[in-house]
Amino acid sequence: MHLEIRGAEKLSFREKQAVVLKETGCSNEEIARRMGINAATVATLLNRARSKGYEVVIVIPTTLGLFGGENDEEA
């Protein structure tokens, strides 16, 4: 499984960093710590990114057996 960010080309480098960290489960405070900025700046980056219309898609390989059929790998 992996995340795909559609519309990422519209985002600045820092917006991409914040989005990736947020979409992988980090809180704004954790993002701020990891990026070396304050939480208010993280909120601003995420708001700007949202306004640019990115979309996160979760890609799940069919080989995980989520559907219980023999043809999972062929889907």
N, C-alpha and C positions, 0 to 999 in steps of 0.2 A: 504494500500500500504506500502511496506517496501523494503529496499535495501538489497541485498544479495551480499557479496563480495566473489567471487569464487577465490580460490588460496590464500586466506588470511593466510593459514598456512605457506606460504613461506615468509611472511612479518615479520619484527621485530615488537615489541610492539609499538615503536614510529612511524614506518611507517604506521601501522594500524590506529593509532590515527590521523595522518595527512590525510590519505586517507579518513577516515570516515568524518572528518570535511570538506575536499574539496568536496567530493561527496554529501554532504548535503548543499552545497552552500556557504561555507565560503571562503573568499579571503585568499591569502597567508599571508597577514598582520594580518587578524583576527585569523588565525590558529597560527601564531607566538605569538600573544598576549595571546591566550588561553593556549598554551603549554609552555609559558615562555621561548621561544627561538627566534632567529632572523629570518627574512624572508628568508635569504639565506640558512639557515639550513632547513627550510620548503621545499624550492625548491629542495635541495639535497635529503631529505627524499622522496619526491614525485617522483623524477627521479629514485631513487633506487627502489622504489615500482613498477614503470612502467616497469623497466627493468626485474623485476621478473615475470611479466606477469599476474597480477591479473586482474579480470574482474568483473565489477559491473553490476548486473542484478536487474531491478526493477520488483518486484512481485506485480501485481495488482489483487486484488480479483474480481471475476466476479460479485459479489454482488453490485458493484458500478453502475451497469446499463449503462455501457459505450456503449453497443451495442443495447440497446433498445428492446431486445426481452424478451419474457416470460421465456426463458430457460437460462438466464444469470447465475442464481445460479447453474445450472447443469453443466455448461461448465468447 
